[in-house]
């Protein structure tokens, strides 16, 4: 789900994930974006993202020492209050009387300098092999944003803008 155009990395994100209401941190969104570069689907149909030490160091702006404290803050509510496990999605369809609520990240492990995140298997079709209703997002732009609000705004505006543009050639990508 990653593309490289003129030395910039892009990933696809489902418009359903972009527009779903839910709680998440800027860090959980950035980890999602970085993790999409190294994903597999395991035998239980969970998307598993692997994020390696150099990518973690860059994201945490850490040049030396252990990454353990950063990862502990991501996973342990007693350290920071909000964790990556607080990223929940709520999809409401009032007309049809349906509500779906999902915890996005179900498991995390950190060893040998590598972070592995497992995503809820009910969201797999919204993460991999996207053929339609997705938005192409720049990894550099995503990582440059500071707050969860600026990230959400960037994603929602880009998704809305791209839905207004009609691209007549199916193989052509719009770069914004």
Backbone torsions as a table, in degrees:
resi	resn	phi	psi	omega
1	UNK	NA	21.7	-178.2
2	UNK	-119.5	143.2	176.9
3	UNK	-128.6	149.1	174.4
4	UNK	-119.5	116.0	179.0
5	UNK	-122.1	118.6	-179.4
6	UNK	48.0	51.6	176.4
7	UNK	62.0	18.3	173.7
8	UNK	-115.6	141.5	-178.4
9	UNK	-97.5	138.8	-179.5
10	UNK	-131.0	152.5	173.5
11	UNK	-137.8	157.0	177.9
12	UNK	-91.3	140.4	174.1
13	UNK	-133.6	131.7	-179.4
14	UNK	-58.5	134.6	176.6
15	UNK	-62.6	-27.4	176.3
16	UNK	-64.1	-42.1	177.7
17	UNK	-68.1	-39.2	-179.9
18	UNK	-63.8	-43.5	-172.7
19	UNK	-93.0	-6.0	179.6
20	UNK	-68.7	143.5	175.4
21	UNK	-77.6	149.4	178.5
22	UNK	168.4	171.1	-176.3
23	UNK	-108.8	133.5	176.7
24	UNK	-164.6	163.8	179.8
25	UNK	-102.7	163.9	174.7
26	UNK	-58.8	-39.0	-179.4
27	UNK	-63.5	-41.3	179.8
28	UNK	-64.7	-35.5	178.1
29	UNK	-69.3	-40.1	179.1
30	UNK	-68.3	-41.1	177.2
31	UNK	-61.6	-39.3	177.1
32	UNK	-59.9	-47.3	-177.9
33	UNK	-62.4	-44.9	179.4
34	UNK	-67.9	-43.0	-178.2
35	UNK	-61.9	-27.3	-178.9
36	UNK	-65.9	-13.0	177.0
37	UNK	-76.6	-22.0	-175.8
38	UNK	-136.0	72.6	-178.0
39	UNK	-115.5	151.5	171.2
40	UNK	-136.8	164.6	172.5
41	UNK	-114.3	123.1	-176.1
42	UNK	-83.9	-177.3	-175.3
43	UNK	-70.9	-7.0	175.6
44	UNK	-106.0	16.0	178.1
45	UNK	65.6	24.8	173.7
46	UNK	-91.9	137.9	171.1
47	UNK	-77.2	130.9	179.1
48	UNK	-119.5	123.1	179.0
49	UNK	-107.1	135.8	178.4
50	UNK	-115.0	125.3	-179.8
51	UNK	-120.8	119.4	-173.3
52	UNK	-87.3	159.0	-176.8
53	UNK	-44.7	-52.2	-178.8
54	UNK	-58.9	-36.9	178.1
55	UNK	-69.1	-39.0	177.9
56	UNK	-64.7	-44.2	179.7
57	UNK	-58.9	-43.9	-179.9
58	UNK	-62.4	-43.2	-178.2
59	UNK	-67.6	-40.0	-179.3
60	UNK	-86.4	0.4	-176.9
61	UNK	52.8	48.0	-177.8
62	UNK	-119.2	122.5	-177.2
63	UNK	-98.0	-19.2	-179.3
64	UNK	-152.4	173.9	178.4
65	UNK	81.7	-176.2	-175.3
66	UNK	-80.9	143.5	173.9
67	UNK	-87.6	-3.4	-173.9
68	UNK	-54.3	-45.9	-177.0
69	UNK	-62.9	-38.6	178.1
70	UNK	-63.7	-44.0	-178.2
71	UNK	-70.5	-37.6	177.3
72	UNK	-59.4	-42.4	179.1
73	UNK	-64.8	-30.6	177.3
74	UNK	-68.5	-35.0	-168.6
75	UNK	-105.7	-24.8	-172.2
76	UNK	-107.1	110.9	-177.4
77	UNK	-58.7	-30.0	-178.6
78	UNK	-70.1	-22.4	180.0
79	UNK	-80.2	-48.1	-172.0
80	UNK	-123.8	-13.1	-179.7
81	UNK	96.0	-51.8	179.4
82	UNK	-116.1	137.4	-176.1
83	UNK	-123.6	175.3	176.7
84	UNK	-67.0	-17.8	178.9
85	UNK	-78.7	-6.3	176.2
86	UNK	-84.9	-2.5	178.3
87	UNK	-76.3	104.8	-179.2
88	UNK	-120.4	149.4	176.1
89	UNK	-117.0	138.0	177.6
90	UNK	-125.5	117.7	179.2
91	UNK	-114.8	117.3	-176.9
92	UNK	-111.1	137.9	174.9
93	UNK	-133.7	84.0	-173.9
94	UNK	-62.9	-39.1	-178.8
95	UNK	-58.0	-39.9	-179.4
96	UNK	-98.8	5.4	176.6
97	UNK	65.4	37.0	-178.4
98	UNK	-120.9	141.6	173.3
99	UNK	-136.2	134.4	173.6
100	UNK	-124.3	132.6	176.0
101	UNK	-127.1	132.7	-177.3
102	UNK	-137.6	138.1	166.5
103	UNK	-82.7	125.2	-172.6
104	UNK	-73.8	-55.5	179.6
105	UNK	-93.8	123.0	-178.4
106	UNK	-99.5	-29.9	-177.7
107	UNK	-145.6	150.6	173.9
108	UNK	-142.0	141.8	173.3
109	UNK	-141.0	147.7	-179.5
110	UNK	-134.7	118.5	173.4
111	UNK	-155.7	149.5	-178.5
112	UNK	53.2	35.6	175.5
113	UNK	76.6	10.5	-177.6
114	UNK	-120.5	133.1	177.2
115	UNK	-101.0	129.5	176.7
116	UNK	-117.8	125.7	178.9
117	UNK	-116.1	134.9	176.2
118	UNK	-111.7	130.1	-178.4
119	UNK	-100.2	151.3	-179.8
120	UNK	-52.5	127.5	-175.7
121	UNK	-69.6	-13.8	175.4
122	UNK	-76.9	-7.6	179.0
123	UNK	-107.1	1.6	-175.6
124	UNK	-54.3	-44.0	-179.0
125	UNK	-69.8	-10.5	177.1
126	UNK	-97.7	-0.3	-176.8
127	UNK	-116.5	-43.4	-175.8
128	UNK	-115.0	158.6	176.7
129	UNK	53.9	40.4	-179.9
130	UNK	-71.4	125.9	179.8
131	UNK	-109.7	-24.9	-179.2
132	UNK	-151.5	167.2	179.2
133	UNK	54.4	49.7	176.1
134	UNK	-134.1	165.1	177.8
135	UNK	-125.0	138.4	177.3
136	UNK	-89.8	121.5	-176.3
137	UNK	-115.6	143.1	178.3
138	UNK	-81.5	128.2	177.9
139	UNK	-63.2	-42.5	179.9
140	UNK	-60.9	-43.8	178.6
141	UNK	-63.9	-44.4	-179.7
142	UNK	-59.2	-46.9	-176.8
143	UNK	-71.0	-21.7	-178.5
144	UNK	-79.5	-16.9	-176.9
145	UNK	-81.4	144.4	-170.4
146	UNK	-96.0	-38.9	-173.9
147	UNK	-112.0	160.4	177.2
148	UNK	-62.7	-30.3	-179.4
149	UNK	-69.9	-43.0	178.6
150	UNK	-67.1	-35.9	176.9
151	UNK	-63.9	-47.9	-179.2
152	UNK	-63.1	-42.2	179.8
153	UNK	-62.9	-45.6	177.6
154	UNK	-56.0	-49.7	-177.6
155	UNK	-65.3	-45.3	-176.8
156	UNK	-67.6	-42.0	178.9
157	UNK	-66.8	-40.2	179.5
158	UNK	-65.8	-42.1	178.5
159	UNK	-62.7	-43.7	-179.3
160	UNK	-66.4	-41.9	-179.9
161	UNK	-63.5	-46.2	-178.7
162	UNK	-66.9	-28.7	178.3
163	UNK	-72.2	-21.2	177.7
164	UNK	-81.9	-25.4	-178.9
165	UNK	-85.3	132.0	175.5
166	UNK	-101.4	115.7	178.9
167	UNK	-98.8	113.1	-172.8
168	UNK	-74.5	-32.1	179.2
169	UNK	-92.5	118.7	-175.9
170	UNK	-63.7	-21.8	-177.9
171	UNK	-89.4	-10.7	-177.5
172	UNK	-81.5	137.7	177.8
173	UNK	-106.5	137.6	174.7
174	UNK	-87.5	129.4	177.0
175	UNK	-110.0	123.5	-177.9
176	UNK	-124.1	NA	NA
